[in-house]
Amino acid sequence: MSTTTESHDGKKLAELSLAALGVVFGDIGTSPLYALRECFHGDFGIEVTRANVLGVVSLIFWSLLLLVTVKYLIFILRADNEGEGGVLALTALIKPKNVKPRTIQWTLVGMGLFAACLLYGDGIITPAISVLSAVEGIRNIAPVFESSIIPVTIVILAGLFLIQRRGTAKVGSLFGPIMLLWFVALAILGLIEALRCPQVFTALLPWHGLLFLINNHVHGFIVLGAVFLAVTGAEAIYADMGHFGRRPIQLTWLFVAFPSLVLNYLGQGALLLTRPEESHHPFYALVPSWATVPMIILATLATIIASQAVITGSFSLTRQAIQLGYLPRLRITHTSSSQIGQIYVAPVNWLLMLCTIGVVIGFQSSSKLAAAYGIAVTTTMLITTTLFFAVTRKRWGWSPLAAGLVTALFLAVDVPFFAANMTKILHGAWFPLALAGLSFLLMITWEQGREILGTQMAAITTRLDVFKAMLAKTPPQRISGQAIFLTRNHDTVPAALMHNLKHNKILHSEVVFLNIRTEEIPRVPNFEKIEAEKLGSGLYRIIAHYGFMEEPQIGTIFALARAKGINLDMQTASFFLGREKLSIGDHPRMSRWRSNLFLFMARNAMDAAAFFDIPPDQVIEVGVQLEL
């Protein structure tokens, strides 16, 4: 390889690594603001003694090493779905084409879907606790500012959600440099304090953590829930792999994020060994008085960046759920012409904003919010471990022993954290679980409702071979033009065509059956997207394959079809769409309240013409009566 090529590759790697620092590690990078504090000062805080401080810092270090470095960077990042990561991509790896109810695969898919729903809770609590913990630093300037903490937090959060529709591409280039400055500040502040009390470095030895758990019994176990706050955000390492690639994420963690976090936690531990009275906010106690205001500003910017990452993740998750058939069609706006990941989903944005501001008002402090924070993330991690075991057995062909040993190692870390966080159910941890349960209910209701309607549609449609025989036997009057019919199944004739033929008794000279499928992979290359077939008698069949990270566009499908030999004219073609008129029968297959929920979702769904970007003046809708 030439020197020029190597320099180009090195420059690109550096740019991706810097960008990953701003997006991937924003959440876990702001954990020092509150993680260690909650171990000693929160509702479940433990006494600040030498043994306890060394024990907690040891547990945090080994959690970062085992959970993030070993589990995610070495193993989980290998379970990519065509380069994409995240719990839905992981679920798609083990999901068969037709999942039979009440089977192991059905259970695993349900677990993966529930884990995805938990990320909505993360999208609400992360901005709330991160920004609130940063703004709480203003009480270090003067106690008189105490009453301003909640209003300032709400203003910052409202502004963050309000700018989403304009996109963050213009300021996104600043995310990486700001987070790099943040991690450098973490490392310097921590190192200075740790050097003043070198004995804190003994916390890197694992037996301090083990002795802490043994000596403190139940209380020590409960404190694990606060220790876990140090690794919240680790899921982003896997979820954002598709945006940056495995190598930039690994390098950024190993050489920037991990050492900076460890040094800062060591520094906070050293501070508590010498000044235990600072347990109410050990992070800001590391900061010299002259640097307090700049540090509060930098911390606020870092938490805003961390919040932006989880908000964008919620939008991306919604798009995937729509493409996979778990949510109704919603308008997805691209806010950047150069960055495909920059999208905006209005209903999700406003719902997140209301819930985030609501939890700030309801919980009032980051300490109280911390009780609600860990449960969503640790449940997601536990499910990720379970799905990873299925991938190692089904996709990679590992032996039961090898897969079992690796999974057992992960569970040895995941289960105690999960159990410790479950003790906080009555202290706020119920909130993200309830939110995930509601989201899960919406998704399975939509999927089951569409399945019921699909069964009815299949009963009133005609097979393509039968339709061709009917045309040959009694040919209808043909008129010049191209008619495009969207169909659920590639080998059936949609009800819209049969109704049009029955009532108007005419057929266009060229009829195209268009079936758009979402595959269980993130993206489908353009040369594999289109299957085009000439059926004779002026009939054509096009099957368009899209990944769950893509959005089908009629214009793109037409262009790819022309390359396959079917000349479609976007300007003159007529699009026939079925307009489903839904009602609830006397004996609905879903419970009546879920059927009403489905009707509500259907009424608020985006119509197919707008979703697929079909010109509205070329659309003809044909009504179809269906019952739930």
C-alpha positions as CSV (number, residue, x, y, z in Angstrom):
1,M,0.0,0.0,0.0
2,S,1.3,3.5,-0.9
3,T,2.1,6.1,1.7
4,T,-0.6,8.3,0.4
5,T,-3.2,5.6,0.7
6,E,-2.1,4.8,4.2
7,S,-2.3,8.5,5.2
8,H,-5.8,8.6,3.7
9,D,-6.9,5.5,5.6
10,G,-5.3,6.9,8.8
11,K,-7.1,10.2,8.4
12,K,-10.5,8.5,7.8
13,L,-9.9,6.3,10.9
14,A,-9.1,9.3,13.0
15,E,-12.2,11.2,11.8
16,L,-14.4,8.2,12.5
17,S,-12.9,7.7,15.9
18,L,-13.4,11.4,16.8
19,A,-17.0,11.2,15.6
20,A,-17.6,8.0,17.6
21,L,-16.3,9.7,20.7
22,G,-19.1,12.3,20.4
23,V,-21.9,9.8,19.6
24,V,-21.1,6.4,21.0
25,F,-19.4,7.4,24.3
26,G,-21.5,10.4,25.3
27,D,-23.7,8.5,27.7
28,I,-21.1,6.4,29.5
29,G,-18.7,9.3,29.4
30,T,-21.0,11.5,31.5
31,S,-21.5,8.8,34.2
32,P,-18.8,10.2,36.4
33,L,-21.1,13.1,37.2
34,Y,-23.3,10.9,39.3
35,A,-22.2,7.2,39.5
36,L,-19.8,7.2,42.4
37,R,-21.8,9.9,44.2
38,E,-24.9,7.6,44.3
39,C,-22.9,4.8,45.9
40,F,-22.3,7.0,49.0
41,H,-24.8,9.8,48.9
42,G,-27.9,8.5,47.2
43,D,-31.0,6.9,48.8
44,F,-29.1,3.6,49.1
45,G,-25.7,5.2,49.9
46,I,-23.1,3.4,52.1
47,E,-20.8,4.8,54.7
48,V,-17.7,6.5,53.4
49,T,-14.9,4.4,54.8
50,R,-11.5,3.4,53.4
51,A,-12.6,-0.2,52.7
52,N,-15.9,0.9,51.1
53,V,-14.3,3.5,48.9
54,L,-11.6,1.1,47.6
55,G,-14.3,-1.6,47.2
56,V,-16.7,0.6,45.2
57,V,-13.9,2.0,42.9
58,S,-12.7,-1.6,42.4
59,L,-16.2,-2.7,41.4
60,I,-16.5,0.2,38.9
61,F,-13.2,-0.6,37.3
62,W,-13.9,-4.3,36.9
63,S,-17.4,-3.5,35.6
64,L,-15.9,-1.3,32.9
65,L,-13.3,-3.9,32.1
66,L,-15.6,-7.0,32.0
67,L,-18.9,-5.5,30.8
68,V,-17.6,-3.0,28.2
69,T,-14.1,-4.1,27.2
70,V,-14.6,-7.9,27.3
71,K,-18.3,-8.4,26.7
72,Y,-19.0,-5.7,24.1
73,L,-15.7,-4.9,22.4
74,I,-14.4,-8.4,22.1
75,F,-17.5,-10.5,21.7
76,I,-20.8,-8.7,21.1
77,L,-19.4,-6.4,18.4
78,R,-18.7,-9.6,16.4
79,A,-22.5,-10.3,16.2
80,D,-23.1,-7.8,13.5
81,N,-26.0,-8.0,11.0
82,E,-24.4,-7.0,7.7
83,G,-22.3,-4.4,9.6
84,E,-25.2,-3.1,11.7
85,G,-25.5,-3.6,15.5
86,G,-28.2,-3.1,18.1
87,V,-30.7,-5.4,19.7
88,L,-33.1,-5.4,16.8
89,A,-30.3,-6.3,14.4
90,L,-29.2,-9.0,16.8
91,T,-32.8,-10.3,17.0
92,A,-33.0,-10.4,13.2
93,L,-30.0,-12.7,13.1
94,I,-31.9,-15.5,14.9
95,K,-35.5,-14.8,13.6
96,P,-36.8,-17.3,11.1
97,K,-39.0,-16.1,8.2
98,N,-42.1,-17.5,9.9
99,V,-42.0,-17.5,13.6
100,K,-44.3,-20.1,15.1
101,P,-46.1,-19.0,18.3
102,R,-45.0,-20.3,21.7
103,T,-41.7,-21.7,20.4
104,I,-38.1,-20.8,21.6
105,Q,-37.6,-18.6,18.6
106,W,-40.9,-16.8,19.3
107,T,-39.8,-16.2,22.9
108,L,-36.4,-14.9,21.8
109,V,-37.9,-12.5,19.2
110,G,-40.3,-11.2,21.9
111,M,-37.4,-10.7,24.3
112,G,-35.5,-8.8,21.6
113,L,-38.5,-6.6,20.9
114,F,-39.0,-5.8,24.6
115,A,-35.3,-4.9,24.9
116,A,-35.8,-2.5,22.0
117,C,-38.8,-1.0,23.8
118,L,-36.6,-0.5,26.9
119,L,-34.4,1.9,24.8
120,Y,-37.3,4.4,24.7
121,G,-37.1,4.6,28.5
122,D,-33.3,5.2,28.1
123,G,-34.2,8.0,25.6
124,I,-36.2,9.7,28.3
125,I,-34.1,9.1,31.5
126,T,-30.6,9.7,29.9
127,P,-31.3,13.4,29.0
128,A,-33.1,14.0,32.3
129,I,-30.4,12.6,34.6
130,S,-27.4,13.7,32.5
131,V,-28.5,17.4,32.1
132,L,-29.8,17.6,35.6
133,S,-26.6,16.2,37.2
134,A,-24.5,18.7,35.2
135,V,-26.7,21.7,36.1
136,E,-26.7,20.7,39.8
137,G,-23.1,21.9,39.8
138,I,-24.3,25.5,40.0
139,R,-25.0,25.0,43.7
140,N,-21.2,24.7,44.0
141,I,-21.0,28.3,42.8
142,A,-23.5,29.6,45.4
143,P,-26.3,28.0,47.4
144,V,-28.7,30.8,46.2
145,F,-28.7,29.1,42.7
146,E,-30.3,25.9,44.2
147,S,-33.9,27.0,43.2
148,S,-32.7,27.6,39.6
149,I,-31.6,24.0,38.9
150,I,-35.0,22.6,37.8
151,P,-36.0,25.6,35.6
152,V,-32.6,25.7,33.9
153,T,-32.7,22.0,33.2
154,I,-36.1,22.2,31.7
155,V,-35.1,25.1,29.5
156,I,-32.0,23.2,28.2
157,L,-34.0,20.0,27.6
158,A,-36.9,21.9,25.8
159,G,-34.3,23.6,23.6
160,L,-32.6,20.3,22.8
161,F,-35.9,18.7,21.6
162,L,-37.1,21.8,19.8
163,I,-34.0,21.9,17.5
164,Q,-34.4,18.2,16.5
165,R,-36.6,19.1,13.5
166,R,-33.9,21.3,12.1
167,G,-31.3,18.6,12.4
168,T,-28.0,18.5,14.2
169,A,-25.7,18.0,11.2
170,K,-24.4,21.6,11.4
171,V,-23.3,21.3,15.0
172,G,-22.6,17.5,14.9
173,S,-19.0,18.2,13.8
174,L,-18.5,19.9,17.2
175,F,-19.6,16.8,19.2
176,G,-16.3,14.9,18.8
177,P,-14.0,17.8,19.8
178,I,-16.1,18.7,22.8
179,M,-16.3,15.2,24.0
180,L,-12.5,14.8,23.5
181,L,-12.0,17.9,25.6
182,W,-14.4,16.4,28.2
183,F,-12.5,13.1,28.4
184,V,-9.2,15.0,28.7
185,A,-10.6,17.0,31.5
186,L,-11.8,13.8,33.2
187,A,-8.4,12.3,33.0
188,I,-6.5,15.3,34.2
189,L,-8.8,16.0,37.2
190,G,-8.7,12.4,38.2
191,L,-5.0,11.9,37.8
192,I,-4.1,15.0,39.9
193,E,-6.2,13.9,42.8
194,A,-5.2,10.2,42.6
195,L,-1.5,11.2,42.7
196,R,-2.2,13.0,46.0
197,C,-3.4,9.8,47.5
198,P,-1.6,6.9,45.7
199,Q,-3.2,4.2,47.9
200,V,-6.3,4.5,45.7
201,F,-4.5,2.7,42.9
202,T,-4.8,-0.5,45.0
203,A,-8.5,-0.4,44.1
204,L,-7.6,-1.9,40.7
205,L,-7.1,-5.2,42.5
206,P,-10.2,-7.3,42.3
207,W,-10.3,-8.5,45.9
208,H,-11.3,-5.0,47.2
209,G,-14.5,-5.3,45.3
210,L,-15.1,-8.9,46.5
211,L,-14.4,-8.0,50.1
212,F,-16.8,-5.0,49.8
213,L,-19.7,-7.4,48.8
214,I,-18.8,-10.0,51.4
215,N,-18.5,-7.5,54.3
216,N,-21.5,-5.4,53.5
217,H,-23.9,-8.2,52.8
218,V,-27.3,-7.0,51.6
219,H,-26.4,-3.3,51.6
220,G,-23.3,-4.0,49.5
221,F,-25.5,-5.9,47.0
222,I,-27.9,-3.0,46.8
223,V,-25.1,-0.6,46.1
224,L,-24.3,-2.6,43.0
225,G,-27.3,-0.9,41.5
226,A,-25.5,2.4,41.8
227,V,-22.2,0.9,40.6
228,F,-24.0,-0.1,37.5
229,L,-24.5,3.6,36.6
230,A,-20.9,3.7,35.6
231,V,-21.6,1.4,32.6
232,T,-24.9,2.8,31.4
233,G,-24.5,3.6,27.8
234,A,-22.5,0.5,27.0
235,E,-25.3,-0.6,24.7
236,A,-24.5,2.3,22.4
237,I,-21.2,0.7,21.6
238,Y,-23.1,-2.1,19.8
239,A,-26.1,0.0,18.6
240,D,-23.9,2.6,16.8
241,M,-21.5,0.1,15.2
242,G,-23.1,0.5,11.8
243,H,-22.4,4.2,11.8
244,F,-18.7,4.1,12.6
245,G,-17.5,0.5,12.2
246,R,-15.9,-1.8,14.8
247,R,-12.3,-0.6,14.7
248,P,-12.9,3.1,15.4
249,I,-15.2,2.2,18.3
250,Q,-12.6,-0.2,19.8
251,L,-9.7,2.2,19.4
252,T,-11.6,5.2,20.9
253,W,-12.6,3.1,23.9
254,L,-9.2,1.6,24.6
255,F,-7.1,4.7,24.1
256,V,-9.4,7.6,25.2
257,A,-12.7,6.8,26.9
258,F,-11.6,3.8,29.1
259,P,-8.4,5.3,30.6
260,S,-10.1,8.7,31.1
261,L,-13.0,7.2,33.0
262,V,-10.8,4.9,35.1
263,L,-8.5,7.9,36.1
264,N,-11.5,10.0,37.0
265,Y,-13.1,7.4,39.2
266,L,-9.7,6.8,40.9
267,G,-9.5,10.6,41.5
268,Q,-13.0,10.7,43.0
269,G,-12.1,7.7,45.2
270,A,-8.9,9.4,46.3
271,L,-10.9,12.6,47.2
272,L,-13.3,10.6,49.3
273,L,-10.4,8.9,51.1
274,T,-9.1,12.3,52.2
275,R,-12.3,14.3,52.3
276,P,-15.3,12.0,53.0
277,E,-17.6,15.0,53.6
278,E,-17.5,15.7,49.8
279,S,-19.6,12.6,49.0
280,H,-22.6,14.8,48.0
281,H,-20.8,15.7,44.7
282,P,-17.3,14.2,44.5
283,F,-17.0,15.1,40.8
284,Y,-17.3,18.8,41.2
285,A,-15.1,18.6,44.3
286,L,-12.2,17.6,42.0
287,V,-12.5,20.9,40.2
288,P,-10.5,23.9,41.4
289,S,-12.8,26.9,42.4
290,W,-11.5,29.0,39.5
291,A,-12.5,26.3,37.0
292,T,-16.0,25.6,38.4
293,V,-18.0,27.7,36.0
294,P,-16.1,26.5,32.8
295,M,-16.5,22.9,34.0
296,I,-20.2,23.3,34.6
297,I,-20.5,24.6,31.0
298,L,-18.4,21.8,29.6
299,A,-20.3,19.2,31.6
300,T,-23.7,20.6,30.4
301,L,-22.4,20.5,26.7
302,A,-21.2,16.9,27.2
303,T,-24.6,15.8,28.7
304,I,-26.5,17.6,25.8
305,I,-24.3,15.6,23.4
306,A,-25.0,12.4,25.3
307,S,-28.8,13.2,25.2
308,Q,-28.6,13.9,21.5
309,A,-27.2,10.4,20.9
310,V,-30.0,8.6,22.7
311,I,-32.7,10.8,21.0
312,T,-31.3,10.0,17.6
313,G,-31.2,6.4,18.6
314,S,-34.9,6.5,19.5
315,F,-35.7,7.9,16.0
316,S,-33.6,5.2,14.4
317,L,-35.3,2.5,16.5
318,T,-38.7,3.8,15.4
319,R,-37.7,3.6,11.7
320,Q,-36.6,0.0,12.1
321,A,-39.8,-0.9,13.9
322,I,-41.9,0.6,11.1
323,Q,-39.9,-1.2,8.5
324,L,-40.2,-4.5,10.3
325,G,-44.0,-4.1,10.7
326,Y,-44.1,-3.4,14.5
327,L,-45.4,0.2,14.2
328,P,-47.7,2.0,11.8
329,R,-46.2,4.2,9.2
330,L,-45.0,7.6,10.5
331,R,-43.5,10.5,8.6
332,I,-39.7,10.3,8.7
333,T,-37.9,13.5,7.8
334,H,-34.3,13.5,6.8
335,T,-32.5,16.5,8.3
336,S,-29.2,16.1,6.5
337,S,-28.5,15.5,2.8
338,S,-25.1,14.0,3.5
339,Q,-25.7,11.9,6.7
340,I,-28.2,9.1,6.2
341,G,-28.6,8.6,10.0
342,Q,-29.8,12.1,10.6
343,I,-33.6,11.6,10.8
344,Y,-36.5,13.2,12.7
345,V,-39.8,11.5,13.7
346,A,-42.1,14.2,15.1
347,P,-44.5,12.2,17.3
348,V,-41.6,10.4,19.0
349,N,-39.7,13.7,19.5
350,W,-42.7,15.4,21.2
351,L,-43.5,12.3,23.3
352,L,-39.9,12.1,24.5
353,M,-39.8,15.8,25.3
354,L,-43.0,15.7,27.4
355,C,-41.9,12.5,29.3
356,T,-38.3,13.8,29.9
357,I,-39.5,17.1,31.3
358,G,-42.1,15.3,33.3
359,V,-39.6,13.0,35.0
360,V,-37.4,16.0,35.8
361,I,-40.4,17.7,37.5
362,G,-41.5,14.5,39.1
363,F,-38.1,13.3,40.5
364,Q,-36.6,16.7,41.2
365,S,-33.0,15.5,41.6
366,S,-30.5,13.3,39.7
367,S,-30.1,11.2,42.8
368,K,-33.8,10.2,42.8
369,L,-33.7,9.7,39.0
370,A,-30.7,7.3,39.4
371,A,-33.0,4.8,41.1
372,A,-35.0,4.6,37.8
373,Y,-32.0,4.7,35.5
374,G,-30.2,1.3,35.7
375,I,-33.1,-1.1,35.3
376,A,-33.8,-0.4,31.6
377,V,-30.1,-0.8,30.6
378,T,-29.3,-3.8,32.7
379,T,-32.5,-5.6,31.4
380,T,-31.4,-4.8,27.9
381,M,-27.9,-6.2,28.6
382,L,-29.3,-9.4,30.1
383,I,-31.5,-9.9,27.0
384,T,-28.5,-9.1,24.7
385,T,-26.5,-11.9,26.4
386,T,-29.4,-14.4,25.9
387,L,-29.7,-13.5,22.2
388,F,-25.9,-13.7,21.8
389,F,-26.0,-17.3,23.1
390,A,-28.6,-18.1,20.4
391,V,-26.4,-16.5,17.7
392,T,-23.3,-18.4,18.8
393,R,-25.2,-21.7,18.5
394,K,-27.4,-21.0,15.5
395,R,-25.3,-18.8,13.3
396,W,-21.7,-19.4,14.3
397,G,-22.0,-23.1,15.1
398,W,-20.3,-23.0,18.5
399,S,-20.3,-26.1,20.6
400,P,-22.7,-26.0,23.7
401,L,-19.6,-26.0,26.0
402,A,-17.9,-23.0,24.3
403,A,-21.2,-21.0,24.0
404,G,-22.2,-21.9,27.5
405,L,-18.9,-20.8,29.1
406,V,-18.8,-17.4,27.4
407,T,-22.5,-16.8,28.2
408,A,-22.0,-17.9,31.9
409,L,-19.2,-15.4,32.2
410,F,-21.5,-12.6,30.9
411,L,-24.4,-13.7,33.1
412,A,-22.1,-13.8,36.2
413,V,-21.9,-10.0,35.7
414,D,-25.3,-9.2,34.3
415,V,-27.5,-11.1,36.8
416,P,-26.2,-9.5,40.0
417,F,-26.5,-6.0,38.4
418,F,-30.1,-6.9,37.2
419,A,-31.1,-8.2,40.6
420,A,-29.6,-5.2,42.4
421,N,-31.5,-2.8,40.2
422,M,-34.8,-4.8,40.7
423,T,-34.6,-3.8,44.4
424,K,-35.4,-0.2,43.2
425,I,-38.7,-1.1,41.6
426,L,-40.7,1.0,44.2
427,H,-38.2,3.8,44.1
428,G,-38.7,4.7,40.4
429,A,-37.4,1.7,38.5
430,W,-41.0,0.8,37.6
431,F,-41.2,3.8,35.3
432,P,-38.9,2.6,32.4
433,L,-40.4,-0.9,32.7
434,A,-43.9,0.5,32.5
435,L,-42.9,2.6,29.5
436,A,-41.3,-0.4,27.8
437,G,-44.4,-2.5,28.5
438,L,-46.6,0.1,26.9
439,S,-44.4,0.3,23.8
440,F,-44.2,-3.5,23.6
441,L,-48.0,-3.7,23.8
442,L,-48.4,-1.1,21.0
443,M,-45.9,-3.1,18.8
444,I,-47.4,-6.5,19.3
445,T,-50.9,-5.1,18.9
446,W,-50.0,-3.5,15.5
447,E,-48.2,-6.7,14.3
448,Q,-51.1,-9.0,15.3
449,G,-53.7,-6.6,13.9
450,R,-51.9,-6.5,10.5
451,E,-51.6,-10.3,10.5
452,I,-55.4,-10.5,11.1
453,L,-56.1,-8.1,8.2
454,G,-53.6,-9.9,6.0
455,T,-55.4,-13.1,6.5
456,Q,-58.7,-11.4,5.5
457,M,-57.1,-9.8,2.5
458,A,-55.7,-13.2,1.4
459,A,-59.3,-14.5,1.4
460,I,-60.6,-11.8,-0.9
461,T,-57.7,-11.8,-3.3
462,T,-57.1,-14.0,-6.4
463,R,-54.1,-16.0,-7.2
464,L,-52.1,-14.6,-10.1
465,D,-52.2,-17.7,-12.2
466,V,-56.0,-17.8,-11.8
467,F,-56.3,-14.1,-12.8
468,K,-54.2,-14.7,-15.9
469,A,-56.5,-17.6,-16.9
470,M,-59.5,-15.4,-16.3
471,L,-58.1,-12.7,-18.6
472,A,-57.4,-15.2,-21.3
473,K,-61.0,-16.6,-21.1
474,T,-62.9,-13.3,-20.9
475,P,-60.5,-10.4,-21.8
476,P,-61.7,-7.0,-20.5
477,Q,-61.5,-3.8,-22.4
478,R,-57.9,-2.4,-22.3
479,I,-57.0,1.3,-22.1
480,S,-53.7,2.9,-22.8
481,G,-51.5,3.6,-19.8
482,Q,-49.6,2.1,-16.9
483,A,-51.3,1.1,-13.7
484,I,-49.3,0.2,-10.5
485,F,-50.9,-1.9,-7.9
486,L,-49.2,-2.4,-4.5
487,T,-49.6,-5.9,-3.3
488,R,-48.9,-7.7,0.0
489,N,-48.0,-11.0,-1.7
490,H,-46.1,-11.5,-4.9
491,D,-48.3,-14.2,-6.2
492,T,-51.7,-12.7,-5.5
493,V,-53.7,-10.0,-7.3
494,P,-54.7,-7.1,-4.9
495,A,-58.3,-6.5,-4.0
496,A,-58.0,-2.9,-5.4
497,L,-57.5,-4.4,-9.0
498,M,-60.3,-6.8,-8.7
499,H,-62.7,-4.1,-7.4
500,N,-61.6,-1.7,-10.2
501,L,-62.1,-4.4,-12.8
502,K,-65.5,-5.4,-11.4
503,H,-66.9,-1.9,-11.3
504,N,-65.2,-0.1,-14.2
505,K,-64.8,-3.2,-16.4
506,I,-61.5,-1.9,-17.9
507,L,-57.8,-2.8,-17.5
508,H,-54.8,-0.7,-18.4
509,S,-52.6,-1.9,-21.2
510,E,-49.7,-2.3,-18.8
511,V,-50.4,-3.5,-15.2
512,V,-47.6,-3.8,-12.7
513,F,-47.9,-5.7,-9.4
514,L,-45.4,-4.1,-7.0
515,N,-44.5,-6.1,-3.8
516,I,-42.2,-4.2,-1.4
517,R,-40.6,-6.5,1.2
518,T,-38.5,-5.7,4.3
519,E,-35.8,-8.2,4.7
520,E,-34.1,-9.3,8.0
521,I,-30.9,-7.5,7.1
522,P,-30.1,-3.8,7.5
523,R,-29.6,-2.9,3.8
524,V,-29.9,-4.6,0.4
525,P,-27.5,-3.6,-2.3
526,N,-29.1,-1.8,-5.3
527,F,-28.2,-4.6,-7.7
528,E,-30.1,-7.1,-5.5
529,K,-33.1,-4.8,-4.7
530,I,-35.3,-5.5,-7.7
531,E,-36.8,-8.7,-9.1
532,A,-38.6,-7.9,-12.3
533,E,-40.6,-10.3,-14.4
534,K,-42.7,-10.0,-17.6
535,L,-45.8,-12.2,-17.1
536,G,-47.4,-11.7,-20.6
537,S,-50.7,-10.0,-21.5
538,G,-49.3,-6.7,-20.4
539,L,-48.7,-7.9,-16.9
540,Y,-45.5,-7.3,-14.9
541,R,-44.3,-8.3,-11.5
542,I,-41.8,-6.3,-9.4
543,I,-40.5,-7.4,-6.1
544,A,-38.5,-4.7,-4.3
545,H,-36.3,-5.9,-1.4
546,Y,-35.3,-3.4,1.3
547,G,-33.4,-3.7,4.5
548,F,-34.9,-2.6,7.8
549,M,-32.6,0.4,7.9
550,E,-33.8,1.7,4.6
551,E,-36.9,3.6,3.4
552,P,-38.5,2.5,0.1
553,Q,-39.0,5.2,-2.5
554,I,-41.1,4.7,-5.6
555,G,-38.8,6.8,-7.7
556,T,-35.8,4.6,-6.8
557,I,-37.8,1.4,-7.5
558,F,-38.8,2.8,-10.9
559,A,-35.2,3.6,-11.8
560,L,-34.0,0.2,-10.8
561,A,-36.8,-1.5,-12.7
562,R,-35.9,0.3,-15.9
563,A,-32.4,-1.2,-15.5
564,K,-34.1,-4.6,-15.4
565,G,-36.0,-4.0,-18.7
566,I,-39.4,-2.7,-17.5
567,N,-39.8,0.8,-18.7
568,L,-42.0,2.6,-16.1
569,D,-42.9,6.3,-16.5
570,M,-43.1,8.1,-13.1
571,Q,-44.8,11.1,-14.7
572,T,-47.8,9.3,-16.3
573,A,-48.3,6.1,-14.2
574,S,-51.5,5.7,-12.2
575,F,-51.2,4.2,-8.7
576,F,-54.1,2.1,-7.3
577,L,-54.0,1.8,-3.5
578,G,-56.5,-0.1,-1.3
579,R,-58.1,2.1,1.3
580,E,-59.0,-0.1,4.2
581,K,-62.2,0.7,6.0
582,L,-61.8,-1.1,9.4
583,S,-64.4,-2.1,11.9
584,I,-64.6,-4.5,14.9
585,G,-66.7,-7.6,14.3
586,D,-68.9,-9.4,16.8
587,H,-66.2,-11.8,17.7
588,P,-62.8,-10.0,17.2
589,R,-59.7,-12.2,17.2
590,M,-58.0,-9.7,19.5
591,S,-59.7,-8.5,22.7
592,R,-62.0,-5.6,22.0
593,W,-59.8,-3.0,23.8
594,R,-56.8,-4.1,21.8
595,S,-58.9,-3.9,18.6
596,N,-59.8,-0.3,19.5
597,L,-56.2,0.4,20.2
598,F,-55.3,-0.9,16.7
599,L,-58.0,1.2,15.1
600,F,-56.6,4.3,16.8
601,M,-53.1,3.5,15.5
602,A,-54.4,2.8,12.0
603,R,-56.3,6.1,11.9
604,N,-53.2,8.0,12.8
605,A,-50.9,6.1,10.5
606,M,-49.3,7.9,7.5
607,D,-51.0,6.8,4.2
608,A,-49.0,4.7,1.8
609,A,-48.9,7.3,-0.9
610,A,-47.1,9.8,1.4
611,F,-44.9,7.1,3.0
612,F,-43.6,5.8,-0.4
613,D,-43.4,9.3,-1.8
614,I,-46.0,8.7,-4.5
615,P,-47.3,11.9,-6.3
616,P,-50.8,12.4,-4.7
617,D,-52.4,13.5,-8.0
618,Q,-51.5,10.1,-9.5
619,V,-53.2,8.1,-6.7
620,I,-56.5,6.3,-7.1
621,E,-57.9,4.8,-3.9
622,V,-60.2,1.8,-3.9
623,G,-62.1,1.0,-0.7
624,V,-61.9,-2.4,1.0
625,Q,-64.0,-3.3,4.0
626,L,-62.2,-5.4,6.7
627,E,-63.1,-6.6,10.1
628,L,-60.8,-7.2,13.1
